[in-house]
Amino acid sequence: MTESKKPPHAGRGPARVSPADQAQLARHPVSARRIAALFAPHKGTIAAVVLLISASSVIGLAQPFLVRGIIDTALLERNITLLAWLAGAMIAVAAATAAIGVVQTWMATGMGQMIMHALRVRLFTHLQRQSLGFFTRTRSGEVQSRLNNDIAGMQSVITSTATGVASNLTTAVATAVAMVALSPQLSLLSLVVIPPAVWFSRRVALLRRDVTSTLQAELATMNTQVEEGLSISGVRLAKTLGTTGRDAALYTASSERLIGLELRSQLAGRWRMATMGIIFSAIPALIYFAAGLPANGMSIGTVVAFTALQSTIFRPIMGLLNLGVQWVTAMALFSRIFEYLDLVPEVTAPSHPIPLDPATVRGEVRFENVRFAYDGGPDVLRGIDLALPAGSATAVVGPTGSGKSTLGSLLPRLHDVTAGRVTIDGVDVRDIAPEVLARIVGVVSQESYLVHASIRDNLLLAAPDAGDAALWQALGAARIADLVAGLPGGLDTLVGARGHRFSGGEQQRLAIARTILRNPRVLILDEATSALDNTTEAQVQGALDHLAVGRTTLTIAHRLTTVEDADQLAVLAGGELVETGTPAQLRDAGGAYAALIASAGQLEPAA
């Protein structure tokens, strides 16, 4: 679980710029023009929101003047008609500002949601185009944080920070003008009182910010403990290793630390807050005192109205003082999102794909002088030339680290070759549209993945229009129809998180049924039975044999006993193709394959 990206000023008043935000902006600067492009489609809405904010601020300032009229004129003169008009005007002003506020919030929130929706979709689809290498290098929590937390954090930037600048600026200016209009003398007094009040507020907020940063880090630690300790895999690990007591102790210690942090957060700067309380109490007292001086001659209504304005101006001034921090925070959020949007996919879709009909593909596969390296490192594969005739079964064997799985990953373009090419029916896979290639090439790997949905939903991922008859036929071919039929929910049974409702072999057979529905012409079996026991392996192997009939099959083999029926064997060693031929030919040749058989016999005599 990743720590939520929460604006530092949220709920805490003024704050200092986060070093993490500064580092993010230094690493990936953001131009104002690029941000403006996000708002460009909403120019009309922005103009309307600014007008509404300005109108609300100006209309709201009528209240103190209405109060002065009521106190100084209507009440003193017992003028009921004037009193009614002024009281009605106060109600009208309150109703107008409330209505404007609702409309402004609706427009600003709607605009913000549309911008976030566009960014979410852009980021999600862009990340989908990244190669497996990107997801191998990047923590999944980091991807989720940028897609969810960072874009969600922009809600306050778009709907609160942006509108808050206009609101605070217009309110502060209008209030200052009104104060001067009411009493220039008292306005000068405010210039003396406001600065220390602002200074004390910022000092308190900075203290609380430091504590809050530690508090959020501790909460993130607790969230991680919850995810790791209470997930299915985490609970299984804790029970099998006997670490439940240790995990509970760690969580207890973290929870105890929160007690102290919360106390520090609430007590931070209490003496400064007490000083501020005295200052705020002194402000009206000084105004009343100044107004009561004989030389002043100020009316009671003016004093009351000015006091109200004095208390009103503090909030927008504090908001404007926070503008620099809010701006850096906002830019850091944009930077994190744009940083991912600026990633250049290592595997790109062809701009002009070559038409290829999956229904008529013969399935002849060729690896032509293929070389591959991860992230500019040393070659994992070198000079691979291998032909898979249409409809044939080819098995790739070799010691661990020889490049077997990497070779298989090049055919469905999970990675792209560094040099050379991989073809299907003579067409480079890089020239085939991704959705077409996915229909031609099917993959069954050791780690089958089932989404947290029903069996039916998992199968329909491969064939959205398939009916129940087709689903049951695929399950039958995968040797798992009887098991599914015996479940209370049948096809509607929930598979659970990552398929944990079923055993490893059952998950494999469900994945095979899904691939059968996809009906690919070329099939890759990447060590699909290597993690299974002998009985389960036999069941899954039977399903795989049925699946492979009539297809071009590339089997990445771990157990040599599973490759004896292959039409040809390809032996890899150190990233190079060292032998090809039938299993019988390579056994008799006494080369690399024969050495693997001898080694397997020594290491696994029971097999």
C-alpha positions as CSV (number, residue, x, y, z in Angstrom):
1,M,0.0,0.0,0.0
2,T,1.4,3.3,-0.9
3,E,1.1,6.5,1.1
4,S,-1.6,8.8,-0.1
5,K,-0.4,11.9,-1.9
6,K,-2.1,14.4,0.2
7,P,-1.6,18.2,-0.3
8,P,0.5,19.3,2.7
9,H,-1.9,22.2,3.4
10,A,-5.0,20.1,3.4
11,G,-6.9,20.6,6.6
12,R,-3.9,22.2,8.3
13,G,-3.8,25.8,7.2
14,P,-0.4,27.2,6.0
15,A,2.5,24.9,5.4
16,R,6.0,24.9,4.0
17,V,7.0,23.5,0.7
18,S,7.6,19.7,0.8
19,P,11.2,18.7,-0.1
20,A,9.7,15.7,-2.0
21,D,7.7,18.1,-4.1
22,Q,10.7,20.2,-4.9
23,A,12.8,17.2,-5.8
24,Q,10.0,16.0,-8.1
25,L,9.8,19.3,-10.0
26,A,13.6,19.4,-10.3
27,R,13.6,15.9,-11.8
28,H,10.7,16.5,-14.2
29,P,9.8,20.2,-14.7
30,V,6.3,21.2,-15.8
31,S,5.6,24.1,-18.1
32,A,2.6,26.4,-17.5
33,R,1.7,26.0,-21.2
34,R,1.2,22.3,-20.8
35,I,-1.1,22.8,-17.8
36,A,-3.0,25.5,-19.5
37,A,-3.7,23.0,-22.4
38,L,-5.6,20.9,-19.9
39,F,-7.9,23.8,-19.0
40,A,-8.2,25.1,-22.6
41,P,-11.4,23.2,-23.4
42,H,-13.0,24.8,-20.3
43,K,-12.3,28.5,-20.9
44,G,-16.0,29.4,-20.7
45,T,-16.5,27.6,-17.5
46,I,-13.4,29.2,-16.0
47,A,-14.5,32.7,-16.9
48,A,-18.0,32.0,-15.5
49,V,-16.5,30.7,-12.2
50,V,-14.3,33.7,-11.8
51,L,-17.2,36.0,-12.4
52,L,-19.3,34.2,-9.9
53,I,-16.6,34.3,-7.3
54,S,-16.1,38.0,-7.8
55,A,-19.8,38.6,-7.7
56,S,-20.2,36.6,-4.5
57,S,-17.3,38.5,-2.8
58,V,-18.7,41.9,-3.7
59,I,-22.3,41.1,-2.8
60,G,-21.2,39.6,0.5
61,L,-19.5,42.8,1.5
62,A,-22.9,44.5,1.5
63,Q,-23.7,42.9,4.8
64,P,-21.6,45.1,7.1
65,F,-23.0,48.3,5.4
66,L,-26.6,46.9,5.9
67,V,-25.8,46.2,9.5
68,R,-24.5,49.8,10.0
69,G,-27.7,51.1,8.4
70,I,-29.9,49.0,10.7
71,I,-28.0,50.1,13.9
72,D,-27.3,53.7,13.1
73,T,-30.5,54.6,11.3
74,A,-33.4,52.1,11.4
75,L,-33.2,51.3,15.0
76,L,-32.3,54.7,16.3
77,E,-35.1,56.3,14.3
78,R,-37.6,53.5,14.9
79,N,-38.1,53.4,11.1
80,I,-39.9,50.1,10.7
81,T,-40.1,50.3,7.0
82,L,-36.4,51.0,6.6
83,L,-35.7,48.2,9.1
84,A,-37.8,45.8,7.1
85,W,-36.0,46.7,3.8
86,L,-32.6,46.4,5.3
87,A,-33.3,43.2,7.1
88,G,-34.8,41.8,3.8
89,A,-31.7,43.0,2.0
90,M,-29.5,41.1,4.4
91,I,-31.5,37.9,3.8
92,A,-31.4,38.5,0.0
93,V,-27.6,39.0,0.2
94,A,-27.2,35.7,2.1
95,A,-29.5,33.9,-0.3
96,A,-27.7,35.3,-3.3
97,T,-24.2,34.4,-2.0
98,A,-25.4,30.9,-1.1
99,A,-26.9,30.3,-4.5
100,I,-23.8,31.7,-6.3
101,G,-21.7,29.4,-4.1
102,V,-23.7,26.3,-5.1
103,V,-23.6,27.2,-8.8
104,Q,-19.8,28.0,-8.6
105,T,-19.1,24.7,-6.8
106,W,-21.1,22.7,-9.3
107,M,-19.3,24.3,-12.3
108,A,-15.8,24.1,-10.7
109,T,-16.3,20.5,-9.5
110,G,-17.7,19.4,-12.9
111,M,-14.8,21.0,-14.7
112,G,-12.3,19.4,-12.3
113,Q,-13.9,15.9,-12.7
114,M,-13.8,16.2,-16.5
115,I,-10.1,17.1,-16.4
116,M,-9.3,14.3,-14.0
117,H,-11.3,11.9,-16.1
118,A,-9.3,12.8,-19.2
119,L,-6.0,12.5,-17.3
120,R,-7.0,9.1,-15.8
121,V,-8.0,7.6,-19.1
122,R,-4.8,9.0,-20.8
123,L,-2.6,7.7,-18.1
124,F,-4.2,4.3,-17.9
125,T,-4.2,3.7,-21.6
126,H,-0.6,5.0,-21.9
127,L,0.6,2.7,-19.1
128,Q,-1.1,-0.2,-20.9
129,R,1.2,0.4,-23.8
130,Q,4.3,0.0,-21.7
131,S,6.3,-3.2,-22.0
132,L,6.7,-5.7,-19.3
133,G,10.1,-4.2,-18.6
134,F,8.5,-1.1,-17.3
135,F,6.4,-3.0,-14.8
136,T,9.3,-5.1,-13.8
137,R,11.3,-2.0,-12.9
138,T,8.5,-0.1,-11.3
139,R,6.7,-1.0,-8.0
140,S,3.0,-1.7,-8.6
141,G,2.1,0.5,-5.7
142,E,3.9,3.5,-7.4
143,V,1.8,3.0,-10.5
144,Q,-1.4,2.8,-8.5
145,S,-0.4,5.9,-6.5
146,R,0.1,8.0,-9.6
147,L,-3.1,6.8,-11.2
148,N,-5.3,7.1,-8.2
149,N,-3.8,9.2,-5.4
150,D,-2.1,11.9,-7.5
151,I,-5.0,12.4,-9.8
152,A,-7.4,12.4,-6.9
153,G,-5.2,15.0,-5.2
154,M,-5.6,17.2,-8.2
155,Q,-9.3,17.6,-7.2
156,S,-8.3,20.1,-4.6
157,V,-5.9,21.8,-7.0
158,I,-8.4,22.3,-9.7
159,T,-11.5,23.0,-7.7
160,S,-10.2,24.5,-4.5
161,T,-6.7,26.0,-5.1
162,A,-7.5,27.6,-8.4
163,T,-10.9,29.0,-7.3
164,G,-9.5,29.9,-3.9
165,V,-6.9,32.2,-5.4
166,A,-9.7,34.2,-7.2
167,S,-11.9,34.1,-4.2
168,N,-9.2,35.1,-1.7
169,L,-7.9,37.9,-3.9
170,T,-11.3,39.5,-4.6
171,T,-12.4,39.1,-1.0
172,A,-9.2,40.6,0.4
173,V,-9.2,43.5,-2.0
174,A,-12.9,44.2,-1.6
175,T,-12.8,43.9,2.2
176,A,-9.8,46.3,2.4
177,V,-11.6,48.8,0.2
178,A,-14.7,48.5,2.4
179,M,-12.7,48.9,5.5
180,V,-11.1,52.1,4.2
181,A,-14.5,53.4,3.1
182,L,-15.9,52.8,6.6
183,S,-12.9,54.2,8.6
184,P,-9.5,55.1,7.3
185,Q,-8.2,55.6,10.8
186,L,-9.2,52.0,12.0
187,S,-7.8,50.6,8.8
188,L,-4.4,52.0,9.8
189,L,-4.8,50.2,13.1
190,S,-5.5,47.0,11.3
191,L,-2.2,47.3,9.5
192,V,-0.5,47.1,12.8
193,V,-2.5,44.2,14.2
194,I,-2.8,41.8,11.2
195,P,1.0,41.1,10.6
196,P,1.7,39.5,14.0
197,A,-1.6,37.5,13.8
198,V,-0.5,36.1,10.4
199,W,3.0,35.4,11.7
200,F,1.7,33.4,14.7
201,S,-0.7,31.4,12.5
202,R,2.1,30.4,10.1
203,R,4.4,29.4,12.9
204,V,1.7,27.1,14.4
205,A,0.9,25.6,11.0
206,L,4.6,24.9,10.3
207,L,5.0,23.1,13.6
208,R,1.9,21.0,12.9
209,R,3.1,20.3,9.4
210,D,6.3,18.7,10.7
211,V,4.3,16.5,13.0
212,T,1.8,15.7,10.3
213,S,4.5,14.5,7.9
214,T,5.7,12.0,10.5
215,L,2.1,11.1,11.3
216,Q,1.4,10.4,7.6
217,A,4.5,8.3,7.3
218,E,3.4,6.2,10.3
219,L,-0.1,5.8,8.8
220,A,1.5,4.6,5.6
221,T,3.5,2.0,7.6
222,M,0.3,0.8,9.2
223,N,-1.4,0.6,5.8
224,T,1.5,-1.5,4.5
225,Q,1.3,-3.8,7.6
226,V,-2.4,-4.3,7.0
227,E,-2.0,-5.1,3.3
228,E,0.9,-7.5,3.9
229,G,-0.5,-9.1,7.0
230,L,-4.2,-9.4,6.1
231,S,-4.1,-10.2,2.4
232,I,-4.6,-13.8,1.4
233,S,-1.0,-14.4,0.6
234,G,0.1,-12.5,3.7
235,V,-2.1,-14.5,6.1
236,R,-1.0,-17.7,4.5
237,L,2.7,-16.7,4.9
238,A,2.2,-15.6,8.5
239,K,0.4,-18.9,9.4
240,T,2.9,-21.1,7.8
241,L,5.9,-19.2,9.2
242,G,4.4,-18.7,12.6
243,T,4.9,-14.9,12.5
244,T,1.4,-13.9,13.5
245,G,2.6,-12.8,16.9
246,R,5.5,-10.8,15.4
247,D,3.1,-9.1,13.0
248,A,0.7,-8.2,15.8
249,A,3.5,-6.8,17.8
250,L,4.7,-4.6,15.0
251,Y,1.2,-3.4,14.3
252,T,0.7,-2.7,18.1
253,A,4.0,-0.7,18.2
254,S,3.0,1.4,15.2
255,S,-0.4,2.0,16.7
256,E,1.1,3.1,20.0
257,R,3.4,5.5,18.1
258,L,0.3,7.1,16.6
259,I,-0.9,8.0,20.1
260,G,2.1,10.2,20.7
261,L,2.1,11.7,17.3
262,E,-1.6,12.6,17.5
263,L,-1.0,14.2,20.9
264,R,2.0,16.2,19.5
265,S,-0.1,17.2,16.5
266,Q,-2.9,18.6,18.7
267,L,-0.6,20.2,21.2
268,A,1.9,21.7,18.7
269,G,2.2,25.4,19.2
270,R,-0.6,25.6,21.9
271,W,1.2,28.5,23.6
272,R,1.4,30.3,20.2
273,M,-2.3,29.6,19.7
274,A,-3.0,31.0,23.2
275,T,-1.1,34.1,22.1
276,M,-3.1,34.3,18.9
277,G,-6.3,34.0,20.9
278,I,-5.2,37.0,23.0
279,I,-4.4,39.0,19.8
280,F,-7.7,38.2,18.2
281,S,-9.5,39.2,21.4
282,A,-7.5,42.4,21.5
283,I,-8.4,43.4,17.9
284,P,-12.0,44.3,18.6
285,A,-11.1,45.7,22.0
286,L,-8.6,48.1,20.3
287,I,-11.2,49.0,17.7
288,Y,-13.8,49.8,20.3
289,F,-11.2,51.8,22.3
290,A,-10.1,53.8,19.2
291,A,-13.7,54.3,18.2
292,G,-14.6,55.6,21.7
293,L,-11.9,58.3,21.7
294,P,-13.6,61.8,21.8
295,A,-11.8,62.8,18.6
296,N,-13.1,60.0,16.7
297,G,-16.9,60.5,16.7
298,M,-17.5,57.1,15.0
299,S,-21.1,55.6,15.1
300,I,-21.8,52.3,16.7
301,G,-23.0,50.8,13.4
302,T,-19.7,51.7,11.8
303,V,-17.7,50.1,14.7
304,V,-19.8,46.9,14.4
305,A,-19.5,46.8,10.6
306,F,-15.7,47.4,10.7
307,T,-15.2,44.7,13.4
308,A,-17.0,42.2,11.1
309,L,-14.8,43.2,8.2
310,Q,-11.7,43.0,10.3
311,S,-12.4,39.4,11.2
312,T,-13.3,38.6,7.5
313,I,-10.0,39.8,6.0
314,F,-7.8,37.5,7.9
315,R,-8.9,34.3,6.1
316,P,-8.2,35.5,2.5
317,I,-4.8,36.9,3.5
318,M,-3.8,33.6,4.9
319,G,-5.0,31.9,1.8
320,L,-3.0,34.2,-0.4
321,L,0.1,33.7,1.7
322,N,-0.2,29.9,1.1
323,L,-0.3,30.4,-2.6
324,G,3.4,29.6,-3.1
325,V,3.2,26.3,-1.2
326,Q,-0.1,25.4,-3.0
327,W,1.5,26.2,-6.4
328,V,4.5,23.9,-5.8
329,T,2.3,21.1,-4.5
330,A,0.0,21.4,-7.5
331,M,3.0,21.5,-9.9
332,A,4.5,18.4,-8.2
333,L,1.2,16.5,-8.8
334,F,1.2,17.5,-12.4
335,S,4.9,16.6,-12.7
336,R,4.3,13.0,-11.4
337,I,1.5,12.5,-13.8
338,F,3.3,14.0,-16.8
339,E,6.4,12.0,-15.9
340,Y,4.5,8.8,-16.7
341,L,2.7,10.3,-19.7
342,D,6.1,11.2,-21.2
343,L,7.4,7.7,-21.0
344,V,8.1,6.4,-24.5
345,P,6.7,2.8,-24.8
346,E,9.4,0.3,-25.6
347,V,6.9,-1.8,-27.5
348,T,4.9,0.4,-29.9
349,A,1.9,-0.4,-32.1
350,P,2.6,-0.2,-35.8
351,S,1.4,3.0,-37.4
352,H,0.5,1.1,-40.6
353,P,-0.2,-2.5,-39.5
354,I,-0.1,-5.2,-42.1
355,P,-3.6,-6.8,-42.5
356,L,-3.6,-10.4,-41.2
357,D,-6.8,-12.4,-40.7
358,P,-6.5,-14.6,-37.6
359,A,-9.0,-17.1,-39.2
360,T,-6.8,-17.8,-42.2
361,V,-3.3,-17.6,-40.5
362,R,-1.3,-20.9,-41.1
363,G,0.9,-20.3,-38.1
364,E,4.4,-20.6,-39.5
365,V,6.7,-18.9,-37.0
366,R,10.3,-17.9,-37.6
367,F,13.0,-16.4,-35.4
368,E,15.5,-14.8,-37.7
369,N,19.0,-13.9,-36.3
370,V,17.3,-12.7,-33.1
371,R,19.2,-10.8,-30.5
372,F,17.8,-9.5,-27.3
373,A,19.0,-7.5,-24.2
374,Y,17.2,-6.1,-21.3
375,D,17.5,-2.3,-20.8
376,G,20.8,-2.0,-22.8
377,G,22.4,-4.7,-20.7
378,P,24.3,-7.8,-22.0
379,D,22.6,-10.0,-24.6
380,V,20.3,-12.6,-23.2
381,L,19.7,-14.1,-26.7
382,R,22.2,-14.1,-29.5
383,G,21.9,-15.1,-33.1
384,I,18.7,-17.2,-32.7
385,D,17.5,-18.8,-36.0
386,L,14.6,-21.1,-35.4
387,A,11.7,-22.2,-37.7
388,L,8.4,-23.5,-36.3
389,P,6.4,-25.1,-39.2
390,A,2.7,-24.5,-39.2
391,G,0.9,-26.9,-36.9
392,S,4.0,-28.3,-35.4
393,A,5.1,-28.7,-31.8
394,T,8.4,-27.3,-30.8
395,A,9.9,-27.5,-27.3
396,V,12.6,-25.3,-26.1
397,V,14.8,-26.7,-23.3
398,G,18.0,-25.6,-21.6
399,P,19.4,-24.8,-18.1
400,T,18.0,-22.1,-15.9
401,G,18.9,-18.6,-17.3
402,S,19.5,-19.8,-20.8
403,G,16.8,-17.5,-22.2
404,K,13.9,-19.9,-22.8
405,S,11.1,-17.7,-21.4
406,T,12.7,-14.6,-23.0
407,L,12.5,-16.3,-26.4
408,G,8.8,-17.1,-25.8
409,S,8.0,-13.6,-24.8
410,L,9.2,-12.2,-28.1
411,L,6.5,-13.9,-30.1
412,P,3.5,-12.1,-28.4
413,R,5.6,-8.9,-28.2
414,L,5.8,-8.8,-24.4
415,H,9.3,-7.6,-25.4
416,D,10.7,-6.5,-28.8
417,V,13.8,-8.0,-30.3
418,T,17.0,-5.9,-30.1
419,A,18.0,-7.1,-33.5
420,G,16.6,-9.5,-36.1
421,R,12.9,-10.3,-36.3
422,V,10.2,-12.7,-35.4
423,T,7.6,-13.5,-38.1
424,I,4.2,-15.2,-38.4
425,D,3.5,-16.4,-41.9
426,G,6.3,-14.1,-43.1
427,V,5.0,-11.0,-41.4
428,D,7.1,-9.3,-38.7
429,V,5.1,-9.4,-35.4
430,R,6.0,-5.7,-35.0
431,D,3.9,-5.0,-38.1
432,I,0.8,-6.7,-36.8
433,A,-1.8,-4.7,-34.9
434,P,-1.6,-5.6,-31.1
435,E,-5.3,-6.8,-30.9
436,V,-4.8,-9.0,-34.0
437,L,-1.6,-10.5,-32.6
438,A,-3.4,-11.3,-29.3
439,R,-6.0,-13.3,-31.3
440,I,-3.3,-15.2,-33.2
441,V,-0.9,-15.9,-30.3
442,G,-2.2,-17.5,-27.1
443,V,-0.1,-17.9,-23.9
444,V,-0.5,-20.3,-21.0
445,S,2.2,-19.7,-18.4
446,Q,3.2,-21.2,-15.1
447,E,1.6,-18.3,-13.2
448,S,-2.0,-18.2,-14.5
449,Y,-3.9,-15.1,-13.6
450,L,-7.6,-15.0,-12.8
451,V,-9.4,-11.7,-12.0
452,H,-11.5,-11.3,-8.9
453,A,-14.7,-12.1,-10.6
454,S,-16.8,-15.2,-11.5
455,I,-15.7,-18.1,-13.6
456,R,-18.0,-16.9,-16.3
457,D,-16.5,-13.4,-16.3
458,N,-12.9,-14.9,-16.4
459,L,-13.8,-17.0,-19.4
460,L,-15.6,-14.2,-21.2
461,L,-12.4,-12.1,-21.2
462,A,-11.2,-14.3,-24.1
463,A,-14.5,-14.4,-26.0
464,P,-17.0,-11.7,-24.8
465,D,-19.8,-13.1,-27.0
466,A,-19.5,-16.7,-26.1
467,G,-22.6,-18.5,-24.8
468,D,-22.9,-21.0,-22.0
469,A,-22.6,-23.9,-24.3
470,A,-19.2,-22.7,-25.6
471,L,-18.1,-22.0,-22.0
472,W,-18.9,-25.5,-20.9
473,Q,-17.3,-27.0,-24.0
474,A,-14.1,-25.1,-23.3
475,L,-14.2,-26.3,-19.6
476,G,-14.7,-29.8,-20.8
477,A,-11.7,-29.6,-23.1
478,A,-9.6,-28.2,-20.2
479,R,-10.7,-31.2,-18.0
480,I,-12.4,-29.0,-15.4
481,A,-16.1,-29.0,-16.4
482,D,-17.1,-31.6,-13.8
483,L,-15.5,-29.6,-11.0
484,V,-17.2,-26.4,-12.0
485,A,-20.6,-28.2,-12.5
486,G,-20.3,-29.5,-8.9
487,L,-19.9,-26.0,-7.4
488,P,-23.1,-24.4,-5.9
489,G,-22.6,-21.3,-8.1
490,G,-21.5,-23.1,-11.2
491,L,-20.2,-20.7,-13.8
492,D,-21.1,-17.8,-11.4
493,T,-18.8,-19.0,-8.7
494,L,-16.4,-16.3,-7.5
495,V,-12.8,-17.3,-8.1
496,G,-11.5,-15.0,-5.3
497,A,-8.5,-12.7,-5.2
498,R,-6.0,-14.0,-7.9
499,G,-7.9,-17.2,-8.1
500,H,-7.2,-18.4,-4.6
501,R,-10.6,-20.1,-4.4
502,F,-9.0,-22.8,-6.5
503,S,-5.8,-24.9,-6.4
504,G,-2.9,-24.2,-8.7
505,G,-3.8,-27.0,-11.0
506,E,-7.5,-25.9,-11.2
507,Q,-6.4,-22.3,-11.9
508,Q,-4.2,-23.6,-14.7
509,R,-7.1,-25.5,-16.2
510,L,-9.4,-22.5,-16.0
511,A,-6.7,-20.5,-17.8
512,I,-6.5,-23.2,-20.4
513,A,-10.2,-23.1,-20.9
514,R,-10.0,-19.4,-21.4
515,T,-7.3,-19.9,-24.0
516,I,-9.3,-22.5,-25.8
517,L,-12.1,-20.0,-26.1
518,R,-9.6,-17.5,-27.6
519,N,-8.8,-20.2,-30.2
520,P,-5.3,-18.9,-31.1
521,R,-3.5,-20.3,-34.1
522,V,-0.1,-20.1,-32.3
523,L,0.3,-21.3,-28.8
524,I,3.0,-20.7,-26.2
525,L,3.2,-22.9,-23.2
526,D,5.7,-21.3,-20.8
527,E,6.5,-24.0,-18.2
528,A,2.8,-24.4,-17.6
529,T,3.1,-27.5,-15.5
530,S,6.5,-27.0,-13.8
531,A,5.0,-26.0,-10.4
532,L,2.5,-28.9,-10.2
533,D,2.6,-32.3,-8.5
534,N,2.6,-35.4,-10.7
535,T,-1.1,-36.1,-10.5
536,T,-2.2,-32.6,-11.2
537,E,0.5,-32.3,-13.9
538,A,-1.0,-35.2,-15.7
539,Q,-4.5,-33.6,-15.6
540,V,-3.2,-30.3,-16.9
541,Q,-1.0,-31.9,-19.5
542,G,-4.0,-33.7,-20.9
543,A,-5.8,-30.4,-21.2
544,L,-2.7,-28.9,-22.9
545,D,-2.4,-31.7,-25.3
546,H,-6.0,-31.2,-26.3
547,L,-5.4,-27.4,-26.7
548,A,-2.3,-27.9,-28.8
549,V,-4.0,-30.1,-31.5
550,G,-3.8,-28.5,-34.9
551,R,-1.9,-25.4,-33.6
552,T,1.7,-24.2,-33.9
553,T,3.0,-24.8,-30.4
554,L,6.1,-23.5,-28.7
555,T,6.6,-25.2,-25.3
556,I,9.1,-23.7,-22.8
557,A,10.0,-26.9,-21.0
558,H,11.3,-27.3,-17.4
559,R,10.6,-31.0,-17.0
560,L,12.2,-32.9,-19.9
561,T,9.6,-35.7,-19.5
562,T,7.0,-33.3,-21.1
563,V,8.9,-32.8,-24.4
564,E,9.3,-36.3,-25.7
565,D,6.2,-36.0,-28.0
566,A,7.5,-32.7,-29.6
567,D,8.1,-32.6,-33.3
568,Q,11.4,-30.8,-32.7
569,L,13.5,-29.7,-29.8
570,A,15.6,-26.5,-29.6
571,V,18.3,-26.5,-26.9
572,L,19.5,-23.1,-25.6
573,A,22.6,-22.5,-23.6
574,G,24.0,-19.2,-22.6
575,G,21.5,-17.4,-24.8
576,E,22.5,-19.3,-27.9
577,L,20.8,-22.1,-29.9
578,V,23.2,-25.0,-29.6
579,E,21.0,-27.9,-30.9
580,T,17.9,-28.6,-32.9
581,G,16.3,-31.9,-33.9
582,T,13.8,-34.5,-32.8
583,P,14.0,-35.8,-29.2
584,A,15.3,-39.1,-30.5
585,Q,17.9,-37.5,-32.6
586,L,19.3,-35.3,-29.9
587,R,19.3,-38.1,-27.3
588,D,21.4,-40.2,-29.7
589,A,23.7,-37.3,-30.6
590,G,25.2,-37.2,-27.1
591,G,25.3,-33.4,-27.1
592,A,23.7,-30.7,-24.9
593,Y,20.3,-32.4,-24.7
594,A,21.8,-35.7,-23.7
595,A,23.7,-33.9,-21.0
596,L,20.5,-32.3,-19.7
597,I,18.8,-35.7,-19.5
598,A,21.8,-37.1,-17.6
599,S,21.7,-34.1,-15.2
600,A,18.0,-34.4,-14.7
601,G,18.4,-38.1,-13.9
602,Q,21.0,-37.3,-11.3
603,L,19.0,-34.5,-9.7
604,E,15.5,-36.0,-10.0
605,P,15.8,-39.8,-9.8
606,A,12.2,-40.2,-8.9
607,A,11.0,-38.6,-12.1
